[in-house]
C-alpha cells in the first residue's frame, strides 16, 4: 500500500492530528476555519473530555456547565453510548441509504413515539442537526397543507431562535441572524412570545398553516412563558386549524425535569423538533416527531413521498446514538435528577440574586435549563469588560476557576446554565462557589 505522504506532501493523518500541540491546532484552525469566532470567545484546546469535565493541554480540569449548548446531556464521551455505537460499527451492517430498511432507525423511531407526549407522535423524520430539523418541520407543514388554499403563511415568535439556515432564520425572530440572508421566506410573521391574545388575533385571520414556538426560549435568554400559555397555544391552534410546532431542540430530552417541556402542561403538539441532547454528544442526531395524521397528509402519496429525503437520513450510527442516549437517561433516572438538581441550583442562584440585586436582574428557568439575567455594567467599565455583568463574570469564571459557563446568543445580558443531566450537588456547589467569588470580584472592580 502506498503512503499518503508520498502522494500528497504535508498531508495530515488522524495519527498526526492526535499528536498536535495547542500551538499547531490554533495555527491550523485560524488558517482554515473560522478564526474570528474563536478569537472573540473564551476558546480552549481541550485534550480530553469525560463526564462533566474537560482537560486542557496544561492539565487543568474544567467543569462543563454548557454541554456544547445542551448537547452532552449524558456527559462527554459517555462509555455506554460509545459501546452501543461500537456494536453497530462492528456489525458491519448496512448503515447509509435513505430508501432502505434500517433496523436501528426503526427502533429509534418506535421508542421516540413511545416517549412522545401521550404516545401520540408516532412518525419521525430524521436530521443531523437542529436547523435541519426545523427545515424538515417547515416542509412538513407546507406540504401537509398544500390543498388548504387559504393557508398561506407561517406564524412564529419574536426573539425566537430556530437555527441559522435561511429557512430557520426566517421563522426565527431575531434580525441579528436574519440580516445578510434577505430575501427570506416572506410568508412568516412574528408575534410576542407568551402572548396568547396576540396569538388568537393572528390565528383568527385564518391564513396560518402553523405556529412555531419554543416552549422555553433558549437563545433569547432562557425565557419561560406564563403558566397555561402552552395549553392555550394548543387550544387556539386546534380552533383555527393551524399546526402547533414545538421546537424542543434545546429544552427537550429531559432537561426541564420531564422528557418534553410540553408535558408540564399535558400538551400534545402536532410536531416536536428535537436534536442536541438526543445525540449523546457523539454522533449528530436530530429530527422531528409528529402525528400519523399530519405526516401522512404530507408524505403518504407517490406525488410527495420523495419530497424530503437526505443522504444521512435514518442512518444506523445516528439512530444508535439516539437509542443509547434514551436508554441511559431512563435507566439512570436522569430526568428526575434534572428536576431535583435544577431546584437546588435555582435555589442557590436565588440566594446570590438576593446578595447582589444591583448586579443580578432575574433568575429563571426549569430543571437544568437556567438563565440568570444581569444589568448593564456601569458606563465607565464598558468596553473591554463587555456591556453586561454577565460577560465580565463569565470571562473570569472560565479563566480563573475553569468553569465553562456561557451567555445566550440573542441576549448577552443572560448567563445560560446547561450542565449535563448527570450533574451532582458537589459540582453545582463548586460552580456556584466560583460564580459567587467572581461576582464579588466584579462588584468590587466596578464600584
Sine and cosine of phi, psi and omega as CSV:
sin_phi,cos_phi,sin_psi,cos_psi,sin_omega,cos_omega
0.00,0.00,0.67,-0.74,0.01,-1.00
-0.94,0.33,0.41,-0.91,0.07,-1.00
-1.00,-0.07,0.80,-0.60,-0.08,-1.00
-0.85,0.52,-0.48,0.88,-0.02,-1.00
-0.95,0.30,-0.32,0.95,0.12,-0.99
-0.99,0.14,-0.35,0.94,-0.03,-1.00
-1.00,-0.01,-0.71,0.70,0.00,-1.00
-0.80,-0.60,0.94,-0.35,-0.01,-1.00
-0.88,0.47,0.66,-0.75,0.04,-1.00
0.93,0.36,0.29,0.96,0.07,-1.00
-0.93,0.36,0.72,-0.70,0.04,-1.00
-0.99,-0.17,0.75,-0.66,0.07,-1.00
-1.00,-0.05,0.12,-0.99,0.08,-1.00
-0.85,0.53,-0.67,0.74,0.00,-1.00
-0.89,0.46,-0.63,0.77,0.06,-1.00
-0.87,0.49,-0.74,0.67,-0.05,-1.00
-0.87,0.49,-0.65,0.76,-0.02,-1.00
-0.90,0.44,-0.37,0.93,-0.04,-1.00
-0.99,-0.11,-0.05,1.00,-0.01,-1.00
-0.86,0.51,0.60,-0.80,0.19,-0.98
-1.00,-0.02,0.11,-0.99,-0.10,-1.00
-0.87,0.49,-0.65,0.76,-0.02,-1.00
-0.86,0.50,-0.71,0.70,-0.01,-1.00
-0.90,0.43,-0.69,0.73,0.00,-1.00
-0.87,0.49,-0.73,0.69,-0.02,-1.00
-0.89,0.46,-0.69,0.73,-0.01,-1.00
-0.88,0.48,-0.72,0.69,-0.02,-1.00
-0.92,0.39,-0.66,0.75,-0.03,-1.00
-0.92,0.38,-0.66,0.76,0.03,-1.00
-0.91,0.41,-0.54,0.84,-0.03,-1.00
-0.97,0.23,-0.63,0.78,-0.19,-0.98
-0.92,-0.39,-0.26,0.97,-0.04,-1.00
-0.86,-0.51,-0.41,-0.91,-0.12,-0.99
-1.00,0.07,1.00,-0.03,-0.08,-1.00
-0.90,0.44,-0.72,0.69,-0.12,-0.99
-0.91,0.41,-0.61,0.79,0.00,-1.00
-0.86,0.51,-0.67,0.74,0.04,-1.00
-0.94,0.35,-0.63,0.78,-0.05,-1.00
-0.93,0.37,-0.46,0.89,0.00,-1.00
-1.00,0.03,-0.02,1.00,-0.05,-1.00
-0.88,-0.47,0.28,-0.96,0.10,-1.00
-0.99,0.12,0.94,0.34,-0.13,-0.99
-1.00,0.04,0.65,-0.76,0.05,-1.00
-0.84,-0.54,0.34,-0.94,0.21,-0.98
-0.97,-0.23,0.97,-0.23,0.00,-1.00
-1.00,-0.03,0.72,-0.69,-0.04,-1.00
-0.99,-0.10,-0.22,0.98,-0.01,-1.00
-0.42,-0.91,0.57,-0.82,0.06,-1.00
-0.64,-0.77,0.79,-0.61,-0.02,-1.00
-0.48,-0.88,0.82,-0.58,0.00,-1.00
0.89,0.46,-0.84,-0.55,-0.01,-1.00
-0.98,-0.20,0.30,0.95,-0.09,-1.00
-0.80,-0.60,0.52,-0.85,0.15,-0.99
-0.86,-0.51,0.44,-0.90,0.12,-0.99
-0.84,-0.54,0.74,-0.67,0.08,-1.00
-1.00,-0.07,0.03,-1.00,-0.11,-0.99
-0.89,0.45,-0.46,0.89,0.01,-1.00
-0.99,0.14,-0.07,1.00,0.01,-1.00
1.00,-0.04,0.04,1.00,0.03,-1.00
-0.94,0.35,0.63,-0.78,0.04,-1.00
-0.99,-0.12,0.76,-0.65,0.00,-1.00
-0.90,-0.43,0.66,-0.75,0.02,-1.00
-1.00,-0.08,0.77,-0.64,-0.12,-0.99
-1.00,-0.06,0.96,-0.28,0.09,-1.00
-0.89,-0.45,0.43,0.90,0.03,-1.00
-0.82,-0.57,-0.55,0.83,0.05,-1.00
0.78,0.62,0.67,0.75,-0.01,-1.00
0.86,0.51,0.62,0.78,-0.09,-1.00
0.87,0.50,0.82,0.57,0.15,-0.99
0.99,0.12,0.36,0.93,-0.08,-1.00
-1.00,-0.03,-0.77,0.64,-0.11,-0.99
-1.00,0.09,0.91,0.41,-0.04,-1.00
-0.87,0.49,-0.55,0.84,-0.04,-1.00
-0.98,-0.21,0.31,0.95,0.00,-1.00
1.00,0.03,0.43,-0.90,-0.01,-1.00
-0.92,0.38,0.65,-0.76,0.07,-1.00
0.78,0.63,0.73,0.68,0.00,-1.00
-0.85,0.53,0.86,-0.51,-0.09,-1.00
-0.90,0.44,-0.51,0.86,0.02,-1.00
-0.91,0.41,-0.70,0.71,0.01,-1.00
-0.91,0.41,-0.69,0.72,0.02,-1.00
-0.85,0.52,-0.67,0.75,-0.05,-1.00
-0.89,0.46,-0.64,0.76,0.00,-1.00
-0.93,0.37,-0.65,0.76,0.06,-1.00
-0.90,0.44,-0.67,0.74,0.01,-1.00
-0.86,0.51,-0.63,0.78,0.02,-1.00
-0.87,0.49,-0.66,0.75,0.01,-1.00
-0.92,0.39,-0.68,0.73,0.01,-1.00
-0.87,0.49,-0.73,0.69,-0.08,-1.00
-0.94,0.33,-0.35,0.94,0.02,-1.00
-0.95,0.33,-0.35,0.94,-0.02,-1.00
0.83,0.55,0.51,0.86,0.07,-1.00
-0.97,0.24,0.17,-0.99,0.04,-1.00
-0.94,0.33,0.84,-0.54,-0.15,-0.99
-0.97,-0.25,-0.66,0.75,-0.13,-0.99
-0.93,-0.37,0.59,-0.80,0.07,-1.00
0.55,-0.83,0.99,-0.17,-0.19,-0.98
-0.89,0.45,-0.42,0.91,-0.06,-1.00
-0.97,-0.23,0.09,1.00,-0.01,-1.00
-1.00,0.00,0.15,-0.99,0.13,-0.99
-1.00,0.07,0.67,-0.74,-0.05,-1.00
-0.70,-0.71,0.89,-0.45,-0.07,-1.00
-0.90,0.44,-0.72,0.69,-0.08,-1.00
-0.95,0.32,-0.63,0.77,0.03,-1.00
-0.91,0.42,-0.62,0.78,0.03,-1.00
-0.89,0.45,-0.65,0.76,0.02,-1.00
-0.92,0.39,-0.64,0.76,0.01,-1.00
-0.89,0.46,-0.70,0.71,0.02,-1.00
-0.89,0.46,-0.66,0.76,0.03,-1.00
-0.87,0.49,-0.74,0.68,-0.05,-1.00
-0.93,0.38,-0.61,0.79,0.05,-1.00
-0.90,0.44,-0.61,0.80,0.08,-1.00
-0.90,0.44,-0.68,0.73,0.04,-1.00
-0.85,0.52,-0.63,0.78,-0.09,-1.00
-1.00,-0.03,0.02,1.00,0.01,-1.00
-0.96,0.28,0.33,-0.94,0.02,-1.00
-0.82,0.58,0.86,-0.51,-0.01,-1.00
0.93,0.38,0.10,1.00,-0.07,-1.00
0.90,0.43,0.40,0.92,-0.14,-0.99
-0.99,-0.13,-0.27,0.96,-0.05,-1.00
-0.99,-0.14,1.00,0.10,-0.23,-0.97
-0.98,-0.18,0.02,1.00,0.06,-1.00
-0.92,-0.38,0.61,-0.79,-0.06,-1.00
-0.76,-0.65,0.63,-0.78,0.21,-0.98
-0.89,-0.46,0.70,-0.71,-0.10,-0.99
-0.98,-0.21,0.36,-0.93,0.00,-1.00
-0.46,-0.89,0.06,-1.00,0.02,-1.00
-0.90,-0.43,0.29,0.96,0.05,-1.00
0.03,-1.00,0.18,-0.98,-0.08,-1.00
-0.91,0.42,-0.73,0.68,-0.01,-1.00
-0.88,0.48,-0.64,0.76,0.03,-1.00
-0.91,0.41,-0.58,0.81,0.06,-1.00
-0.89,0.45,-0.68,0.73,0.02,-1.00
-0.91,0.42,-0.66,0.75,0.07,-1.00
-0.84,0.54,-0.64,0.77,0.04,-1.00
-0.89,0.45,-0.63,0.78,0.03,-1.00
-0.92,0.39,-0.66,0.75,0.03,-1.00
-0.86,0.52,-0.75,0.66,-0.02,-1.00
-0.90,0.43,-0.65,0.76,0.00,-1.00
-0.83,0.55,-0.78,0.62,-0.07,-1.00
-0.95,0.30,-0.51,0.86,0.06,-1.00
-0.90,0.43,-0.74,0.67,-0.06,-1.00
-0.94,0.34,-0.62,0.78,-0.01,-1.00
-0.90,0.44,-0.50,0.87,-0.04,-1.00
-0.97,-0.23,0.35,0.94,-0.10,-0.99
-0.89,0.46,-0.42,0.91,-0.02,-1.00
-0.99,-0.11,0.02,1.00,0.05,-1.00
-1.00,-0.10,1.00,0.04,-0.20,-0.98
-0.90,0.44,-0.40,0.92,0.01,-1.00
-0.99,0.14,-0.24,0.97,0.00,-1.00
-1.00,-0.01,0.98,-0.17,-0.13,-0.99
-0.88,-0.47,-0.16,0.99,-0.15,-0.99
-0.74,-0.67,0.23,-0.97,0.06,-1.00
-0.85,-0.52,0.62,-0.79,-0.01,-1.00
-0.92,-0.38,0.62,-0.78,0.00,-1.00
-0.53,-0.85,-0.12,-0.99,-0.12,-0.99
-0.93,-0.36,0.55,-0.83,0.13,-0.99
-0.89,0.46,0.59,-0.81,0.01,-1.00
0.92,0.40,0.13,0.99,0.03,-1.00
-0.94,0.35,0.44,-0.90,0.12,-0.99
-0.77,-0.63,0.84,-0.54,-0.02,-1.00
-0.80,-0.60,0.22,0.98,-0.05,-1.00
0.88,-0.48,0.00,-1.00,-0.15,-0.99
-0.85,-0.53,0.13,0.99,0.18,-0.98
-0.95,0.30,0.24,-0.97,-0.11,-0.99
-0.88,0.47,-0.66,0.75,0.05,-1.00
-0.91,0.41,-0.65,0.76,-0.03,-1.00
-0.92,0.39,-0.64,0.77,0.03,-1.00
-0.96,0.27,-0.34,0.94,0.09,-1.00
-0.91,0.41,-0.69,0.72,0.06,-1.00
-0.99,0.14,-0.36,0.93,0.12,-0.99
-0.91,0.41,0.46,-0.89,-0.13,-0.99
-0.91,-0.41,0.56,0.83,-0.03,-1.00
-0.77,-0.64,0.89,-0.46,-0.05,-1.00
-0.90,0.44,-0.41,0.91,0.05,-1.00
-0.78,0.63,-0.62,0.78,-0.03,-1.00
-0.99,-0.16,-0.25,0.97,-0.01,-1.00
-1.00,0.10,-0.52,0.86,-0.07,-1.00
-0.88,0.47,0.48,-0.88,-0.06,-1.00
0.96,0.27,-0.03,1.00,0.04,-1.00
-0.92,-0.38,0.05,1.00,0.03,-1.00
-0.94,0.33,0.55,-0.83,0.03,1.00
-0.97,0.24,0.70,-0.71,0.03,-1.00
-1.00,-0.02,-0.19,-0.98,0.20,-0.98
-0.93,0.36,0.95,-0.30,-0.12,-0.99
-0.99,0.14,0.15,0.99,-0.01,-1.00
-0.99,-0.12,0.28,0.96,-0.08,-1.00
-0.93,-0.36,0.73,-0.68,0.10,-1.00
-0.87,-0.49,0.39,-0.92,-0.06,-1.00
-0.79,-0.61,0.62,-0.79,0.06,-1.00
-0.79,-0.62,0.28,-0.96,0.02,-1.00
-0.89,0.46,0.63,-0.78,0.05,-1.00
-0.94,0.35,0.69,-0.73,0.06,-1.00
0.99,0.12,0.05,1.00,-0.07,-1.00
-0.97,-0.23,1.00,-0.09,-0.04,-1.00
-0.92,0.40,-0.53,0.84,0.01,-1.00
-0.91,0.42,-0.70,0.72,0.03,-1.00
-0.90,0.43,-0.59,0.81,0.02,-1.00
-0.89,0.45,-0.73,0.69,-0.02,-1.00
-0.91,0.42,-0.64,0.77,0.01,-1.00
-0.87,0.50,-0.65,0.76,0.01,-1.00
-0.95,0.31,-0.76,0.65,-0.06,-1.00
-0.90,0.43,-0.49,0.87,-0.02,-1.00
-0.90,0.44,-0.29,0.96,0.05,-1.00
-0.94,0.35,-0.32,0.95,0.06,-1.00
0.98,0.19,0.11,0.99,-0.11,-0.99
-0.99,-0.14,-0.06,1.00,-0.15,-0.99
-0.99,-0.15,0.77,-0.64,0.09,-1.00
-0.95,0.32,-0.65,0.76,-0.15,-0.99
-0.38,-0.93,0.36,-0.93,0.12,-0.99
-0.86,-0.50,0.88,-0.47,0.03,-1.00
-1.00,-0.07,0.78,-0.63,-0.04,-1.00
-0.53,-0.85,0.66,-0.75,0.19,-0.98
-1.00,0.04,0.84,-0.54,0.04,-1.00
-0.86,0.51,-0.51,0.86,0.24,-0.97
-0.76,-0.65,0.83,-0.55,0.02,-1.00
-0.97,0.24,0.93,-0.37,-0.08,-1.00
-0.97,0.24,-0.91,0.41,-0.09,-1.00
-0.93,0.37,-0.35,0.94,0.03,-1.00
-0.96,0.29,-0.17,0.99,0.04,-1.00
0.83,-0.56,0.53,0.85,-0.02,-1.00
0.78,0.62,0.89,0.47,-0.04,-1.00
-0.99,-0.15,0.85,-0.53,0.05,-1.00
-0.99,-0.13,0.62,-0.79,-0.02,-1.00
-0.98,0.18,0.20,-0.98,0.09,-1.00
-0.86,0.50,0.52,-0.86,0.03,-1.00
-0.85,0.53,0.72,-0.70,0.00,-1.00
1.00,-0.02,-0.11,0.99,-0.05,-1.00
-0.90,0.43,-0.72,0.69,-0.05,-1.00
-0.90,0.44,-0.62,0.79,0.05,-1.00
-0.89,0.46,-0.63,0.77,0.03,-1.00
-0.93,0.37,-0.62,0.78,0.06,-1.00
-0.85,0.53,-0.72,0.69,0.01,-1.00
-0.87,0.50,-0.71,0.70,-0.02,-1.00
-0.87,0.49,-0.71,0.71,-0.07,-1.00
-0.96,0.30,-0.61,0.79,0.04,-1.00
-0.90,0.44,-0.63,0.78,0.06,-1.00
-0.92,0.40,-0.72,0.70,-0.04,-1.00
-0.86,0.51,-0.65,0.76,-0.11,-0.99
-0.96,-0.29,0.28,0.96,0.11,-0.99
0.83,0.56,0.79,0.61,0.10,-1.00
-0.82,-0.57,0.68,-0.74,0.01,-1.00
-0.95,0.32,0.68,-0.73,0.09,-1.00
-1.00,-0.07,0.91,-0.41,0.00,-1.00
-0.94,-0.35,0.93,-0.37,-0.01,-1.00
-0.99,-0.13,0.86,-0.51,0.06,-1.00
-1.00,0.01,0.99,-0.17,0.03,-1.00
-0.95,-0.32,0.50,0.87,-0.03,-1.00
-0.86,0.50,-0.68,0.73,-0.01,-1.00
-0.99,-0.11,-0.57,0.82,-0.14,-0.99
-1.00,-0.07,-0.17,0.98,-0.03,-1.00
-0.99,0.10,-0.30,-0.95,0.04,-1.00
0.89,0.46,0.62,0.78,0.10,-0.99
0.99,0.10,-0.10,1.00,-0.13,-0.99
-0.89,0.45,-0.52,0.85,-0.07,-1.00
-1.00,0.10,-0.09,1.00,-0.11,-0.99
0.98,-0.20,-0.05,1.00,0.23,-0.97
-0.68,-0.73,0.30,-0.95,-0.02,-1.00
-0.84,0.54,-0.67,0.74,0.01,-1.00
-0.79,-0.61,0.62,-0.78,0.03,-1.00
-0.87,0.49,-0.59,0.80,0.00,-1.00
-0.82,0.57,-0.47,0.88,-0.04,-1.00
-0.94,0.35,-0.31,0.95,0.06,-1.00
-0.91,0.41,-0.38,0.92,0.04,-1.00
-0.87,-0.48,0.31,0.95,0.02,-1.00
0.81,0.59,0.66,0.75,-0.02,-1.00
-0.98,-0.20,0.69,-0.72,0.08,-1.00
-0.92,-0.39,0.98,-0.21,0.05,-1.00
-0.94,0.34,0.16,-0.99,0.12,-0.99
-0.98,0.18,-0.49,0.87,-0.02,-1.00
-0.58,-0.82,0.62,-0.78,0.20,-0.98
-0.82,-0.57,0.82,-0.57,0.12,-0.99
-1.00,0.06,0.69,-0.72,0.02,-1.00
-0.70,-0.71,0.38,-0.92,0.09,-1.00
-0.10,-0.99,-0.61,-0.79,0.08,-1.00
0.66,0.75,-0.99,-0.12,-0.18,-0.98
-0.88,0.48,-0.40,0.92,-0.04,-1.00
-0.97,0.24,-0.07,1.00,-0.06,-1.00
-1.00,0.03,-0.22,0.98,-0.16,-0.99
0.94,0.35,0.07,1.00,-0.02,-1.00
0.96,0.28,0.26,0.97,-0.11,-0.99
-0.88,-0.48,-0.83,0.55,-0.01,-1.00
-0.91,-0.42,0.77,-0.64,-0.01,-1.00
-0.84,0.54,0.85,-0.53,-0.06,-1.00
-0.66,-0.75,0.70,-0.71,0.04,-1.00
-0.16,-0.99,-0.08,-1.00,0.03,-1.00
0.50,-0.87,-0.44,-0.90,0.07,-1.00
-0.61,-0.79,0.44,-0.90,0.19,-0.98
-0.88,-0.47,0.58,-0.81,-0.11,-0.99
-0.49,-0.87,0.16,-0.99,0.03,-1.00
-0.96,0.29,0.45,-0.89,0.06,-1.00
-0.87,0.50,-0.63,0.78,-0.02,-1.00
-0.87,0.49,-0.74,0.67,-0.02,-1.00
-0.93,0.36,-0.71,0.70,-0.03,-1.00
-0.87,0.50,-0.69,0.73,-0.04,-1.00
-0.96,0.29,-0.46,0.89,0.11,-0.99
-0.89,0.46,-0.49,0.87,0.00,-1.00
-1.00,0.03,-0.75,0.66,-0.28,-0.96
-0.85,-0.53,0.11,0.99,-0.04,-1.00
-1.00,-0.02,0.79,0.61,0.07,-1.00
-0.38,-0.93,0.50,-0.87,0.05,-1.00
-0.85,0.52,-0.46,0.89,-0.02,-1.00
-0.92,0.38,-0.56,0.83,-0.15,-0.99
-0.88,-0.48,-0.19,0.98,-0.19,-0.98
-0.89,0.46,-0.38,0.93,0.01,-1.00
-0.99,-0.16,0.15,0.99,-0.08,-1.00
-0.97,0.24,-0.22,0.97,0.10,-1.00
-0.68,-0.74,0.99,-0.15,0.09,-1.00
-0.60,-0.80,0.34,-0.94,-0.04,-1.00
-0.47,-0.88,0.42,-0.91,-0.08,-1.00
-0.82,0.58,-0.71,0.70,-0.10,-0.99
-0.99,-0.14,0.23,0.97,-0.02,-1.00
-0.88,0.48,0.72,-0.69,0.09,-1.00
0.85,0.53,0.47,0.88,0.00,-1.00
-0.97,0.26,0.46,-0.89,-0.18,-0.98
-0.94,0.35,-0.52,0.86,-0.03,-1.00
-0.94,0.33,-0.70,0.71,0.06,-1.00
-0.88,0.47,-0.68,0.73,-0.01,-1.00
-0.91,0.42,-0.62,0.78,0.03,-1.00
-0.90,0.44,-0.65,0.76,0.05,-1.00
-0.88,0.47,-0.68,0.73,0.01,-1.00
-0.90,0.43,-0.73,0.69,0.01,-1.00
-0.88,0.48,-0.72,0.69,-0.05,-1.00
-0.91,0.42,-0.63,0.77,0.02,-1.00
-0.90,0.44,-0.71,0.70,0.05,-1.00
-0.86,0.51,-0.72,0.70,-0.02,-1.00
-0.87,0.48,-0.69,0.72,-0.03,-1.00
-0.91,0.41,-0.68,0.74,0.02,-1.00
-0.87,0.50,-0.72,0.69,-0.07,-1.00
-0.94,0.34,-0.71,0.71,-0.07,-1.00
-0.95,0.32,-0.37,0.93,-0.03,-1.00
-0.96,-0.29,0.23,0.97,0.08,-1.00
0.80,0.60,0.66,0.75,-0.07,-1.00
-0.97,0.26,-0.42,0.91,0.06,-1.00
-0.93,0.38,-0.68,0.73,0.07,-1.00
-0.90,0.44,-0.62,0.78,0.02,-1.00
-0.91,0.42,-0.60,0.80,0.03,-1.00
-0.88,0.47,-0.67,0.74,0.01,-1.00
-0.92,0.40,-0.72,0.70,-0.06,-1.00
-0.93,0.38,-0.76,0.65,-0.03,-1.00
-0.94,0.35,-0.51,0.86,0.06,-1.00
-0.90,0.44,-0.69,0.73,0.05,-1.00
-0.87,0.49,-0.68,0.73,-0.01,-1.00
-0.91,0.41,-0.71,0.70,-0.02,-1.00
-0.88,0.47,-0.74,0.67,-0.01,-1.00
-0.88,0.47,-0.60,0.80,0.05,-1.00
-0.88,0.48,-0.68,0.73,0.01,-1.00
-0.93,0.36,-0.60,0.80,0.05,-1.00
-0.92,0.40,-0.60,0.80,0.06,-1.00
-0.90,0.44,-0.58,0.81,0.07,-1.00
-0.89,0.45,-0.63,0.77,0.03,-1.00
-0.92,0.39,-0.63,0.78,0.03,-1.00
-0.86,0.51,-0.70,0.71,0.02,-1.00
-0.88,0.47,-0.54,0.84,-0.04,-1.00
-0.97,0.23,-0.54,0.84,-0.06,-1.00
-0.77,-0.63,0.89,0.46,-0.03,-1.00
-0.93,0.37,-0.29,0.96,0.04,-1.00
-0.99,0.14,-0.23,0.97,0.01,-1.00
-0.96,-0.29,-0.70,0.71,-0.07,-1.00
-0.99,-0.13,0.79,-0.61,-0.04,-1.00
-1.00,-0.04,-0.63,0.78,-0.07,-1.00
-0.25,-0.97,0.50,-0.87,0.19,-0.98
-0.89,-0.46,0.74,-0.67,-0.03,-1.00
-0.48,-0.88,0.29,-0.96,0.05,-1.00
0.59,-0.80,-0.18,-0.98,-0.06,-1.00
-0.44,-0.90,0.77,-0.63,-0.03,-1.00
0.87,0.50,-0.76,-0.65,-0.01,-1.00
-0.97,-0.24,0.55,0.83,0.20,-0.98
-0.85,-0.52,0.99,-0.14,-0.22,-0.97
-0.78,-0.62,0.67,-0.74,0.07,-1.00
-0.87,-0.49,0.62,-0.78,0.11,-0.99
-0.81,-0.59,0.93,-0.37,-0.05,-1.00
-1.00,-0.07,0.69,-0.72,0.01,-1.00
-0.91,-0.42,0.29,-0.96,0.10,-1.00
-0.99,0.16,0.17,-0.99,0.09,-1.00
-0.94,0.34,0.54,-0.84,0.11,-0.99
-0.90,0.44,0.45,-0.90,0.15,-0.99
-0.80,0.59,0.62,-0.79,-0.10,-1.00
-0.80,0.59,-0.60,0.80,-0.02,-1.00
-0.91,0.42,-0.37,0.93,-0.05,-1.00
-0.99,-0.15,-0.18,0.98,-0.05,-1.00
-0.95,0.30,0.45,-0.89,-0.03,-1.00
0.80,-0.59,-0.97,-0.23,-0.04,-1.00
-0.90,0.43,-0.55,0.83,0.00,-1.00
-0.99,0.15,-0.15,0.99,-0.06,-1.00
0.96,-0.27,-0.24,-0.97,0.02,-1.00
-0.97,-0.25,-0.55,0.84,-0.08,-1.00
-0.89,-0.46,0.40,-0.92,0.06,-1.00
-0.84,0.54,-0.57,0.82,-0.02,-1.00
-0.84,0.55,-0.64,0.77,-0.03,-1.00
-0.92,0.39,-0.70,0.71,-0.02,-1.00
-0.93,0.38,-0.68,0.73,-0.01,-1.00
-0.92,0.38,-0.67,0.74,0.01,-1.00
-0.85,0.53,-0.73,0.68,-0.02,-1.00
-0.85,0.53,-0.72,0.69,-0.06,-1.00
-0.95,0.32,-0.57,0.82,0.06,-1.00
-0.88,0.47,-0.67,0.74,0.00,-1.00
-0.93,0.38,-0.75,0.66,-0.13,-0.99
-0.98,0.20,-0.63,0.77,-0.07,-1.00
-1.00,0.05,-0.65,0.76,-0.14,-0.99
-0.91,-0.41,-0.02,1.00,0.06,-1.00
0.83,0.56,0.68,0.73,0.15,-0.99
-0.95,-0.31,0.85,-0.52,-0.07,-1.00
-1.00,0.07,1.00,-0.01,0.18,-0.98
-0.99,-0.15,0.08,-1.00,0.18,-0.98
-0.38,-0.93,0.35,-0.94,0.15,-0.99
-0.99,-0.17,0.22,-0.97,-0.12,-0.99
-0.98,0.19,0.44,-0.90,-0.04,-1.00
-0.90,0.44,-0.69,0.72,-0.09,-1.00
-0.99,0.13,-0.24,0.97,-0.10,-0.99
-0.50,-0.87,0.99,-0.14,-0.06,-1.00
-0.94,0.34,-0.14,0.99,0.03,-1.00
-0.98,0.20,-0.17,0.98,-0.17,-0.98
-0.91,-0.41,0.85,-0.52,0.25,-0.97
-0.93,0.38,0.62,-0.79,0.13,-0.99
-0.85,-0.53,0.81,-0.59,0.03,-1.00
-0.94,-0.34,0.89,-0.45,0.00,-1.00
-0.73,-0.69,0.90,0.44,0.01,-1.00
-0.93,0.37,0.28,-0.96,0.09,-1.00
-0.88,0.48,0.43,-0.90,0.00,-1.00
-0.93,0.37,-0.18,0.98,0.04,-1.00
-1.00,0.08,0.00,1.00,-0.15,-0.99
-0.83,0.55,0.58,-0.82,-0.01,-1.00
-0.95,-0.30,0.24,-0.97,0.05,-1.00
-0.87,0.49,-0.65,0.76,0.00,-1.00
-0.88,0.47,-0.63,0.78,0.01,-1.00
-0.93,0.37,-0.65,0.76,0.06,-1.00
-0.89,0.45,-0.66,0.75,0.00,-1.00
-0.89,0.46,-0.66,0.75,0.02,-1.00
-0.90,0.43,-0.69,0.72,0.01,-1.00
-0.88,0.47,-0.69,0.73,-0.01,-1.00
-0.93,0.38,-0.63,0.77,0.05,-1.00
-0.87,0.49,-0.65,0.76,0.03,-1.00
-0.91,0.42,-0.67,0.74,0.00,-1.00
-0.90,0.43,-0.65,0.76,0.00,-1.00
-0.91,0.41,-0.70,0.72,0.02,-1.00
-0.89,0.46,-0.69,0.72,-0.02,-1.00
-0.92,0.39,-0.66,0.75,0.03,-1.00
-0.88,0.47,-0.67,0.74,0.04,-1.00
-0.89,0.46,-0.68,0.73,0.01,-1.00
-0.89,0.46,-0.72,0.69,-0.03,-1.00
-0.92,0.38,-0.61,0.79,0.04,-1.00
-0.87,0.49,-0.66,0.76,0.01,-1.00
-0.93,0.37,-0.67,0.75,-0.02,-1.00
-0.90,0.44,-0.57,0.82,-0.12,-0.99
-0.99,-0.14,0.01,1.00,-0.04,-1.00
-0.90,0.43,0.00,0.00,0.00,0.00
